[in-house]
Amino acid sequence: MKLVIAVVQDKDSNKLSQQLVKKGFGATKLASTGGFLKSGNTTFLIGVEADRVEEVMQVIKDTCESRETTITPMSNMGSASETYVPYPVTVQVGGATVFVVDVEHFAHF
Ligand code: 2BA
C-alpha cells in the first residue's frame, strides 16, 4: 500500500475531492499553509493500493491547475536603516506537489 500526499491549491480542492470520490478513492483533506507564500492550501492524504497509484496521479494531474500568483512582501516599518522598498514577486503555483510513500502497516478498525 502507498500513501499519496498531495498539496493542492484551495481553488482545486473541492473538484479534486469530487473526482476522488467518483473514482472510489478514500482521502482525507487537511487545511495547510504554504511555507513560502504563507497562504492557505489543502493537503490530501490518499491511501491506495500500489497498482492504483498511477490512476490517482492522473486524477490529480487532470484536476489541479497551475496558476501565477503575485505577492508583495510587507514593508519593514522598523528604523530607517532597516527600511526597504517592497517589490512584487510572481511565482507559478501548482498544479500540485505530490509525494508517494510506502505504508509499512495499515489498519482500519
Ligand atoms: P508555498 O511554500 O507557499 O510555495 C508557493 C510557490 O512559491 C511554489 O509553488 C513555488 O513556485 C514558489 N516557491 C516556493 N518556495 C520558494 C523559494 N524558496 N523560492 C522561490 N520560490 C518559491 P509550488 O512549487 O507549486 O508549491 C506549492 C505548495 O506546495 C507550497 O506552497 C508548499 O505548501 C508545497 N510544497 C512545495 N514543495 C514542497 C516540498 N518540497 N515539501 C513540502 N511541501 C512543499
Backbone and ligand atoms as CSV (ligand in chain L), in Angstrom:
chain,resi,resn,atom,element,x,y,z
A,1,MET,N,N,0.842,-1.204,0.000
A,1,MET,CA,C,0.000,0.000,0.000
A,1,MET,C,C,0.874,1.249,0.000
A,2,LYS,N,N,0.353,2.311,-0.612
A,2,LYS,CA,C,1.085,3.581,-0.683
A,2,LYS,C,C,0.228,4.692,-0.076
A,3,LEU,N,N,0.918,5.733,0.372
A,3,LEU,CA,C,0.228,6.944,0.811
A,3,LEU,C,C,0.637,8.064,-0.135
A,4,VAL,N,N,-0.364,8.612,-0.821
A,4,VAL,CA,C,-0.119,9.739,-1.716
A,4,VAL,C,C,-0.450,11.016,-0.930
A,5,ILE,N,N,0.539,11.877,-0.820
A,5,ILE,CA,C,0.355,13.159,-0.111
A,5,ILE,C,C,0.410,14.246,-1.176
A,6,ALA,N,N,-0.712,14.936,-1.359
A,6,ALA,CA,C,-0.770,15.928,-2.437
A,6,ALA,C,C,-1.127,17.301,-1.871
A,7,VAL,N,N,-0.231,18.272,-2.105
A,7,VAL,CA,C,-0.512,19.654,-1.692
A,7,VAL,C,C,-1.088,20.369,-2.909
A,8,VAL,N,N,-2.326,20.845,-2.769
A,8,VAL,CA,C,-3.000,21.490,-3.903
A,8,VAL,C,C,-3.521,22.857,-3.485
A,9,GLN,N,N,-3.847,23.674,-4.464
A,9,GLN,CA,C,-4.416,24.982,-4.160
A,9,GLN,C,C,-5.862,24.823,-3.700
A,10,ASP,N,N,-6.275,25.688,-2.782
A,10,ASP,CA,C,-7.644,25.620,-2.255
A,10,ASP,C,C,-8.679,25.622,-3.379
A,11,LYS,N,N,-8.396,26.394,-4.433
A,11,LYS,CA,C,-9.354,26.512,-5.550
A,11,LYS,C,C,-9.623,25.171,-6.223
A,12,ASP,N,N,-8.683,24.240,-6.135
A,12,ASP,CA,C,-8.841,22.940,-6.802
A,12,ASP,C,C,-9.346,21.851,-5.860
A,13,SER,N,N,-9.433,22.152,-4.556
A,13,SER,CA,C,-9.634,21.061,-3.599
A,13,SER,C,C,-11.023,20.417,-3.692
A,14,ASN,N,N,-12.077,21.225,-3.908
A,14,ASN,CA,C,-13.410,20.612,-3.989
A,14,ASN,C,C,-13.534,19.707,-5.206
A,15,LYS,N,N,-13.004,20.211,-6.329
A,15,LYS,CA,C,-13.075,19.423,-7.562
A,15,LYS,C,C,-12.286,18.112,-7.396
A,16,LEU,N,N,-11.120,18.215,-6.748
A,16,LEU,CA,C,-10.317,17.000,-6.552
A,16,LEU,C,C,-11.032,16.014,-5.626
A,17,SER,N,N,-11.636,16.518,-4.552
A,17,SER,CA,C,-12.411,15.634,-3.654
A,17,SER,C,C,-13.469,14.875,-4.430
A,18,GLN,N,N,-14.214,15.625,-5.253
A,18,GLN,CA,C,-15.308,15.013,-6.012
A,18,GLN,C,C,-14.797,13.929,-6.950
A,19,GLN,N,N,-13.692,14.222,-7.633
A,19,GLN,CA,C,-13.138,13.248,-8.582
A,19,GLN,C,C,-12.642,11.996,-7.867
A,20,LEU,N,N,-12.024,12.194,-6.695
A,20,LEU,CA,C,-11.510,11.035,-5.942
A,20,LEU,C,C,-12.657,10.147,-5.470
A,21,VAL,N,N,-13.718,10.784,-4.966
A,21,VAL,CA,C,-14.889,10.013,-4.512
A,21,VAL,C,C,-15.493,9.254,-5.688
A,22,LYS,N,N,-15.630,9.979,-6.812
A,22,LYS,CA,C,-16.223,9.380,-8.011
A,22,LYS,C,C,-15.455,8.136,-8.465
A,23,LYS,N,N,-14.129,8.177,-8.322
A,23,LYS,CA,C,-13.316,7.047,-8.790
A,23,LYS,C,C,-13.073,6.017,-7.685
A,24,GLY,N,N,-13.677,6.235,-6.515
A,24,GLY,CA,C,-13.608,5.230,-5.459
A,24,GLY,C,C,-12.354,5.269,-4.613
A,25,PHE,N,N,-11.701,6.422,-4.520
A,25,PHE,CA,C,-10.518,6.540,-3.662
A,25,PHE,C,C,-10.924,7.147,-2.323
A,26,GLY,N,N,-10.329,6.629,-1.257
A,26,GLY,CA,C,-10.528,7.232,0.063
A,26,GLY,C,C,-9.510,8.344,0.253
A,27,ALA,N,N,-9.930,9.449,0.835
A,27,ALA,CA,C,-8.998,10.562,1.022
A,27,ALA,C,C,-9.356,11.367,2.260
A,28,THR,N,N,-8.339,11.997,2.835
A,28,THR,CA,C,-8.538,12.930,3.945
A,28,THR,C,C,-7.958,14.270,3.546
A,29,LYS,N,N,-8.714,15.329,3.808
A,29,LYS,CA,C,-8.253,16.682,3.473
A,29,LYS,C,C,-7.779,17.391,4.733
A,30,LEU,N,N,-6.610,17.977,4.643
A,30,LEU,CA,C,-6.087,18.758,5.763
A,30,LEU,C,C,-5.900,20.195,5.308
A,31,ALA,N,N,-6.291,21.147,6.151
A,31,ALA,CA,C,-6.015,22.559,5.854
A,31,ALA,C,C,-4.530,22.797,6.139
A,32,SER,N,N,-3.821,23.353,5.171
A,32,SER,CA,C,-2.381,23.558,5.356
A,32,SER,C,C,-1.990,24.960,4.896
A,33,THR,N,N,-0.759,25.313,5.157
A,33,THR,CA,C,-0.251,26.646,4.808
A,33,THR,C,C,1.095,26.508,4.122
A,34,GLY,N,N,1.233,27.139,2.960
A,34,GLY,CA,C,2.498,27.079,2.231
A,34,GLY,C,C,3.585,27.844,2.971
A,35,GLY,N,N,4.746,27.248,3.039
A,35,GLY,CA,C,5.850,27.873,3.767
A,35,GLY,C,C,6.359,29.140,3.102
A,36,PHE,N,N,6.226,29.225,1.788
A,36,PHE,CA,C,6.769,30.376,1.055
A,36,PHE,C,C,5.752,31.505,0.979
A,37,LEU,N,N,4.561,31.226,0.442
A,37,LEU,CA,C,3.535,32.268,0.297
A,37,LEU,C,C,2.812,32.546,1.615
A,38,LYS,N,N,2.888,31.590,2.531
A,38,LYS,CA,C,2.192,31.687,3.826
A,38,LYS,C,C,0.686,31.892,3.639
A,39,SER,N,N,0.169,31.325,2.548
A,39,SER,CA,C,-1.280,31.372,2.352
A,39,SER,C,C,-1.818,29.943,2.363
A,40,GLY,N,N,-3.126,29.837,2.534
A,40,GLY,CA,C,-3.735,28.519,2.702
A,40,GLY,C,C,-3.659,27.651,1.466
A,41,ASN,N,N,-3.411,26.380,1.681
A,41,ASN,CA,C,-3.575,25.389,0.623
A,41,ASN,C,C,-4.177,24.139,1.273
A,42,THR,N,N,-4.358,23.096,0.497
A,42,THR,CA,C,-5.006,21.888,1.020
A,42,THR,C,C,-4.107,20.693,0.782
A,43,THR,N,N,-3.943,19.891,1.823
A,43,THR,CA,C,-3.132,18.674,1.691
A,43,THR,C,C,-4.058,17.461,1.748
A,44,PHE,N,N,-3.978,16.632,0.718
A,44,PHE,CA,C,-4.767,15.406,0.659
A,44,PHE,C,C,-3.901,14.221,1.086
A,45,LEU,N,N,-4.434,13.378,1.943
A,45,LEU,CA,C,-3.810,12.092,2.274
A,45,LEU,C,C,-4.672,11.030,1.598
A,46,ILE,N,N,-4.062,10.282,0.699
A,46,ILE,CA,C,-4.830,9.291,-0.066
A,46,ILE,C,C,-4.140,7.931,0.071
A,47,GLY,N,N,-4.753,7.049,0.819
A,47,GLY,CA,C,-4.226,5.689,0.960
A,47,GLY,C,C,-4.728,4.851,-0.200
A,48,VAL,N,N,-3.792,4.163,-0.873
A,48,VAL,CA,C,-4.189,3.473,-2.104
A,48,VAL,C,C,-3.304,2.246,-2.341
A,49,GLU,N,N,-3.888,1.221,-2.955
A,49,GLU,CA,C,-3.083,0.054,-3.331
A,49,GLU,C,C,-2.055,0.489,-4.381
A,50,ALA,N,N,-0.883,-0.146,-4.350
A,50,ALA,CA,C,0.231,0.275,-5.216
A,50,ALA,C,C,-0.163,0.294,-6.695
A,51,ASP,N,N,-1.020,-0.641,-7.093
A,51,ASP,CA,C,-1.354,-0.722,-8.517
A,51,ASP,C,C,-2.324,0.386,-8.968
A,52,ARG,N,N,-2.784,1.234,-8.014
A,52,ARG,CA,C,-3.677,2.336,-8.409
A,52,ARG,C,C,-3.025,3.715,-8.244
A,53,VAL,N,N,-1.737,3.713,-7.906
A,53,VAL,CA,C,-1.065,4.999,-7.691
A,53,VAL,C,C,-1.074,5.848,-8.962
A,54,GLU,N,N,-0.797,5.225,-10.083
A,54,GLU,CA,C,-0.757,5.985,-11.346
A,54,GLU,C,C,-2.105,6.607,-11.666
A,55,GLU,N,N,-3.180,5.857,-11.318
A,55,GLU,CA,C,-4.536,6.356,-11.567
A,55,GLU,C,C,-4.808,7.606,-10.711
A,56,VAL,N,N,-4.377,7.545,-9.439
A,56,VAL,CA,C,-4.548,8.711,-8.555
A,56,VAL,C,C,-3.742,9.887,-9.087
A,57,MET,N,N,-2.511,9.619,-9.512
A,57,MET,CA,C,-1.649,10.689,-10.029
A,57,MET,C,C,-2.319,11.370,-11.227
A,58,GLN,N,N,-2.959,10.566,-12.069
A,58,GLN,CA,C,-3.602,11.123,-13.258
A,58,GLN,C,C,-4.796,11.996,-12.875
A,59,VAL,N,N,-5.560,11.552,-11.871
A,59,VAL,CA,C,-6.711,12.345,-11.409
A,59,VAL,C,C,-6.216,13.695,-10.891
A,60,ILE,N,N,-5.139,13.672,-10.107
A,60,ILE,CA,C,-4.594,14.920,-9.546
A,60,ILE,C,C,-4.099,15.814,-10.685
A,61,LYS,N,N,-3.378,15.211,-11.607
A,61,LYS,CA,C,-2.824,15.974,-12.744
A,61,LYS,C,C,-3.932,16.618,-13.575
A,62,ASP,N,N,-5.011,15.882,-13.796
A,62,ASP,CA,C,-6.113,16.382,-14.634
A,62,ASP,C,C,-6.942,17.449,-13.917
A,63,THR,N,N,-6.886,17.467,-12.592
A,63,THR,CA,C,-7.789,18.323,-11.828
A,63,THR,C,C,-7.149,19.628,-11.351
A,64,CYS,N,N,-5.848,19.575,-11.098
A,64,CYS,CA,C,-5.209,20.730,-10.448
A,64,CYS,C,C,-4.496,21.614,-11.464
A,65,GLU,N,N,-4.866,22.889,-11.439
A,65,GLU,CA,C,-4.314,23.839,-12.410
A,65,GLU,C,C,-3.082,24.543,-11.869
A,66,SER,N,N,-2.218,24.921,-12.807
A,66,SER,CA,C,-1.081,25.762,-12.461
A,66,SER,C,C,-1.538,27.217,-12.595
A,67,ARG,N,N,-1.204,28.041,-11.604
A,67,ARG,CA,C,-1.609,29.462,-11.637
A,67,ARG,C,C,-0.443,30.332,-11.223
A,68,GLU,N,N,-0.483,31.568,-11.727
A,68,GLU,CA,C,0.524,32.543,-11.303
A,68,GLU,C,C,-0.038,33.364,-10.158
A,69,THR,N,N,0.779,33.577,-9.135
A,69,THR,CA,C,0.374,34.417,-8.003
A,69,THR,C,C,1.437,35.474,-7.776
A,70,THR,N,N,0.984,36.696,-7.551
A,70,THR,CA,C,1.931,37.770,-7.260
A,70,THR,C,C,1.765,38.199,-5.815
A,71,ILE,N,N,2.870,38.218,-5.103
A,71,ILE,CA,C,2.814,38.685,-3.714
A,71,ILE,C,C,3.740,39.879,-3.551
A,72,THR,N,N,3.318,40.790,-2.699
A,72,THR,CA,C,4.182,41.922,-2.361
A,72,THR,C,C,4.561,41.791,-0.901
A,73,PRO,N,N,5.835,41.584,-0.612
A,73,PRO,CA,C,6.247,41.428,0.786
A,73,PRO,C,C,5.874,42.665,1.593
A,74,MET,N,N,5.504,42.466,2.853
A,74,MET,CA,C,5.157,43.599,3.734
A,74,MET,C,C,6.383,44.479,3.914
A,75,SER,N,N,6.156,45.810,3.893
A,75,SER,CA,C,7.296,46.703,4.104
A,75,SER,C,C,7.718,46.660,5.571
A,76,ASN,N,N,8.998,46.802,5.797
A,76,ASN,CA,C,9.529,46.801,7.147
A,76,ASN,C,C,9.335,48.186,7.764
A,77,MET,N,N,8.595,48.266,8.878
A,77,MET,CA,C,8.282,49.564,9.484
A,77,MET,C,C,9.263,49.915,10.598
A,78,GLY,N,N,10.404,49.252,10.625
A,78,GLY,CA,C,11.386,49.499,11.683
A,78,GLY,C,C,12.172,50.776,11.446
A,79,SER,N,N,13.381,50.827,11.978
A,79,SER,CA,C,14.190,52.038,11.859
A,79,SER,C,C,14.571,52.282,10.400
A,80,ALA,N,N,14.986,53.545,10.089
A,80,ALA,CA,C,15.277,53.927,8.703
A,80,ALA,C,C,16.306,53.005,8.061
A,81,SER,N,N,17.274,52.549,8.830
A,81,SER,CA,C,18.329,51.714,8.260
A,81,SER,C,C,17.800,50.348,7.830
A,82,GLU,N,N,16.646,49.943,8.413
A,82,GLU,CA,C,16.087,48.626,8.077
A,82,GLU,C,C,15.047,48.714,6.962
A,83,THR,N,N,14.665,49.970,6.598
A,83,THR,CA,C,13.579,50.131,5.633
A,83,THR,C,C,14.015,49.691,4.236
A,84,TYR,N,N,13.131,48.975,3.550
A,84,TYR,CA,C,13.425,48.601,2.173
A,84,TYR,C,C,12.185,48.791,1.319
A,85,VAL,N,N,12.370,48.881,0.002
A,85,VAL,CA,C,11.237,49.072,-0.888
A,85,VAL,C,C,10.679,47.703,-1.252
A,86,PRO,N,N,9.403,47.442,-0.906
A,86,PRO,CA,C,8.850,46.128,-1.248
A,86,PRO,C,C,8.640,46.018,-2.756
A,87,TYR,N,N,8.891,44.865,-3.317
A,87,TYR,CA,C,8.683,44.662,-4.744
A,87,TYR,C,C,7.852,43.405,-4.948
A,88,PRO,N,N,6.952,43.424,-5.939
A,88,PRO,CA,C,6.119,42.250,-6.157
A,88,PRO,C,C,6.913,41.064,-6.713
A,89,VAL,N,N,6.556,39.889,-6.233
A,89,VAL,CA,C,7.207,38.667,-6.709
A,89,VAL,C,C,6.128,37.787,-7.334
A,90,THR,N,N,6.354,37.354,-8.556
A,90,THR,CA,C,5.383,36.467,-9.208
A,90,THR,C,C,5.929,35.040,-9.222
A,91,VAL,N,N,5.110,34.119,-8.716
A,91,VAL,CA,C,5.522,32.706,-8.714
A,91,VAL,C,C,4.443,31.850,-9.367
A,92,GLN,N,N,4.885,30.761,-9.912
A,92,GLN,CA,C,3.983,29.778,-10.522
A,92,GLN,C,C,3.617,28.776,-9.428
A,93,VAL,N,N,2.348,28.618,-9.122
A,93,VAL,CA,C,1.949,27.673,-8.069
A,93,VAL,C,C,1.199,26.495,-8.683
A,94,GLY,N,N,1.592,25.312,-8.268
A,94,GLY,CA,C,0.897,24.102,-8.705
A,94,GLY,C,C,1.229,23.712,-10.131
A,95,GLY,N,N,0.348,22.919,-10.672
A,95,GLY,CA,C,-0.866,22.250,-10.239
A,95,GLY,C,C,-0.842,21.581,-8.883
A,96,ALA,N,N,0.104,20.688,-8.562
A,96,ALA,CA,C,0.100,20.018,-7.271
A,96,ALA,C,C,1.518,19.559,-6.952
A,97,THR,N,N,1.811,19.502,-5.662
A,97,THR,CA,C,3.092,18.929,-5.203
A,97,THR,C,C,2.752,17.596,-4.562
A,98,VAL,N,N,3.295,16.520,-5.119
A,98,VAL,CA,C,2.844,15.187,-4.712
A,98,VAL,C,C,4.010,14.320,-4.215
A,99,PHE,N,N,3.800,13.694,-3.079
A,99,PHE,CA,C,4.763,12.735,-2.529
A,99,PHE,C,C,4.072,11.368,-2.486
A,100,VAL,N,N,4.812,10.317,-2.822
A,100,VAL,CA,C,4.262,8.960,-2.706
A,100,VAL,C,C,5.184,8.190,-1.762
A,101,VAL,N,N,4.633,7.708,-0.664
A,101,VAL,CA,C,5.459,6.988,0.322
A,101,VAL,C,C,4.887,5.593,0.581
A,102,ASP,N,N,5.785,4.681,0.947
A,102,ASP,CA,C,5.365,3.325,1.293
A,102,ASP,C,C,4.652,3.333,2.645
A,103,VAL,N,N,3.613,2.544,2.757
A,103,VAL,CA,C,2.917,2.394,4.038
A,103,VAL,C,C,3.393,1.084,4.657
A,104,GLU,N,N,3.979,1.188,5.838
A,104,GLU,CA,C,4.513,-0.021,6.480
A,104,GLU,C,C,3.388,-0.903,7.001
A,105,HIS,N,N,2.373,-0.260,7.545
A,105,HIS,CA,C,1.265,-1.019,8.125
A,105,HIS,C,C,-0.009,-0.198,8.002
A,106,PHE,N,N,-1.090,-0.840,7.662
A,106,PHE,CA,C,-2.364,-0.136,7.549
A,106,PHE,C,C,-3.410,-0.898,8.351
A,107,ALA,N,N,-4.161,-0.203,9.163
A,107,ALA,CA,C,-5.247,-0.835,9.917
A,107,ALA,C,C,-6.479,0.048,9.811
A,108,HIS,N,N,-7.620,-0.585,9.701
A,108,HIS,CA,C,-8.890,0.154,9.650
A,108,HIS,C,C,-9.864,-0.596,10.533
A,109,PHE,N,N,-10.094,-0.090,11.738
A,109,PHE,CA,C,-10.910,-0.823,12.722
A,109,PHE,C,C,-12.368,-0.420,12.629
L,1,2BA,P1,P,4.386,27.596,-0.869
L,1,2BA,O1,O,5.515,27.159,0.004
L,1,2BA,O2,O,3.571,28.753,-0.371
L,1,2BA,O3,O,5.005,27.926,-2.304
L,1,2BA,C1,C,4.220,28.519,-3.331
L,1,2BA,C2,C,5.014,28.660,-4.601
L,1,2BA,O4,O,6.094,29.575,-4.368
L,1,2BA,C3,C,5.673,27.363,-5.065
L,1,2BA,O5,O,4.763,26.636,-5.868
L,1,2BA,C4,C,6.886,27.863,-5.834
L,1,2BA,O6,O,6.534,28.252,-7.147
L,1,2BA,C5,C,7.263,29.138,-5.082
L,1,2BA,N1,N,8.327,28.908,-4.089
L,1,2BA,C6,C,8.295,28.099,-3.004
L,1,2BA,N2,N,9.439,28.177,-2.307
L,1,2BA,C7,C,10.212,29.062,-2.964
L,1,2BA,C8,C,11.519,29.584,-2.744
L,1,2BA,N3,N,12.268,29.194,-1.681
L,1,2BA,N4,N,11.999,30.485,-3.635
L,1,2BA,C9,C,11.266,30.888,-4.686
L,1,2BA,N5,N,10.023,30.441,-4.951
L,1,2BA,C10,C,9.497,29.532,-4.099
L,1,2BA,P2,P,4.767,25.052,-5.809
L,1,2BA,O7,O,6.170,24.554,-6.014
L,1,2BA,O8,O,3.742,24.575,-6.773
L,1,2BA,O9,O,4.362,24.646,-4.328
L,1,2BA,C11,C,3.025,24.774,-3.850
L,1,2BA,C12,C,2.950,24.385,-2.396
L,1,2BA,O10,O,3.343,23.016,-2.266
L,1,2BA,C13,C,3.910,25.140,-1.481
L,1,2BA,O11,O,3.380,26.395,-1.108
L,1,2BA,C14,C,4.049,24.178,-0.308
L,1,2BA,O12,O,2.920,24.278,0.539
L,1,2BA,C15,C,4.035,22.825,-1.010
L,1,2BA,N6,N,5.381,22.358,-1.294
L,1,2BA,C16,C,6.142,22.629,-2.376
L,1,2BA,N7,N,7.330,21.996,-2.307
L,1,2BA,C17,C,7.337,21.321,-1.151
L,1,2BA,C18,C,8.281,20.456,-0.501
L,1,2BA,N8,N,9.489,20.169,-1.047
L,1,2BA,N9,N,7.936,19.922,0.692
L,1,2BA,C19,C,6.714,20.190,1.252
L,1,2BA,N10,N,5.781,20.982,0.691
L,1,2BA,C20,C,6.088,21.542,-0.492
